[in-house]
Amino acid sequence: MTSIAKVSVRLSREGVVDCAGANLAPDASKLVMVCGPFRAESATKIEENVARLREAGAAVYARGWMPIVGVLAANASFAGRAPIDASEYDELVMPFCLRVATLCDGAYVIGESAGVEAEIARFRMLDKPVARDLDQLGAIWTSRSAASCEV
């Protein structure tokens, strides 16, 4: 018989306040958007991009942060529609990703594309950290925390 753990979560405007029963790292309340290319010239290349995005999400999670891959979440959200073509991508997926960026604490960038550049611009406009290396992202948060604690 499988046992399902009970988890109680208290939320506030600042995020997770308490998550009793869950096995989360101290920084699990950090939501990190993985930004990387999705569209490509072939289905095989798209599959490779999706694999890289998922691997990056797993690396973010391994650091104790919560990952969200904007383009994959958008595609899942619009799954009831016909396959998203290039024109719909700009109309549906990018606005979705840019809105999700406003909810995230930082961005982990794993590649380059016009969409990635738009996401980076949004994070910078919001004064949120953007890094191409997870150590760098952690260091940014650590230095910001230390600076906010200085008297």
Secondary structure, 3 states (H helix, E strand, C coil): CCCCCCCEEEEECCEEEEEECCCCCCCCCCEEEEECCCCCCCHHHHHHHHHHHHHHHHHHHHCCCEEEEHHHHHHHHCCCCCCCCHHHHHHHHHHHHHHHHHHCCEEEECCCCHHHHHHHHHHHHCCCCEECCHHHHHHHHHHHHHHHHCC
